[in-house]
Amino acid sequence: MPEIIKVISGGIEYTKEDLMKMDPVLLRALLHERAHHNIEVPFYTTLLKWKGNPMPNFGQQAQIVFDVWQERGFTEDTPDIAWVKEYLAIAKKIRAGQKIEWTEPLPTPFTDEEMAVVNKLIYGRHSIRDWLDKPVPDDMIEKILEAGRAAPIGCNLDEVRFIVIREPEEAKMVTSDISTQNAVIIVICYDTRIPKVVGQDRSVPQNAGFDAAAAADHMLLMAHALGLGGVWLSENKTKAAAEKFKEQYGLPVYIEVALHIAVGWTAIGTIKSKRLPLTDMMIQRRGMCSDFGGKRI
């Protein structure tokens, strides 16, 4: 097994000794990233053009990291590691020039009934800022968190973390521009060590915040589907407020607060806000000219 792998993002190099000593959380993130960039990204284009000739180095970096993961005795039973192993098995076949029978289905349009549900979810969700004094069951919160876990994550790094706050005294630590009384607060954070291990803190530093935002959107949609009200809040993102919360809550220095959402039982129906017409939101480029708000300039 080669002693050095090179992480493409940021050009960081790790020896096997480095990997054997690496924090398991970071090794797992590196494994995700290598499975993504070293196998997943090039695989589908390769499969479309592949003539069956062996490709000796295909997926080798991901295999090296996984070999260390196994050698250190870490779990192989979780969904993320199962995903890695699936891609490793594919890469092994490509390295050997073995034929791959691909049967993954293509996307199909939703039926009218399914689309009606999608429209109800997307266009019916709106922000709620007043909640009943009524407990939200744990299983509902679990479904909301699972929706956040299913959100898109850049390079599958899984750096997003959740804190669920139910107690009113704990909720006071979270700075919001509206009252969150009677609501459950979910603080969405990310582990800043994870982008660093693959060099993304320099190449795409915005990704962690985007990932947290995607999780928040998924969670609010699920809350709406469950009959709850929810709202996106970001007041705690001011540096002073975020640092104060981290200190009060006892978070490690490498956890960064991105935003928080509040969910609960809606106390009063509200008017849904409306957006600009799509024509006013579109920026179209035609040659050297642009259209802004439907007006050619």
Buried (B, 14 or more C-beta within 10 A) or exposed (E): EEEEBEBBBBEBEBEBEBBEEBEEBBBBBBBBBBBBBBBBEBBEEBEEEBEEEEBEEBBBBBBBBBBBBEEEEBEEEEEBBEBBEEBBEBBBBBBEEEEEEEEEEEEEEEEEEEEEEEEEEEEEBBBBBBBBEEEBEEEBBEBBBEBBBEBEBBBBBBBBBBBBBEEEEBBEBBBBEEEBEBBBBBBBBBBBBBBBBBBBBEEBEEBBBBBBBBBBBBBBBBBBBBEBBBBBBBBBBEEEBBBBBBEEBEBEEEBBBBBBBBBBBBBEEEEEEEEEEEEEEEEEEEEEEEBEEEEEE
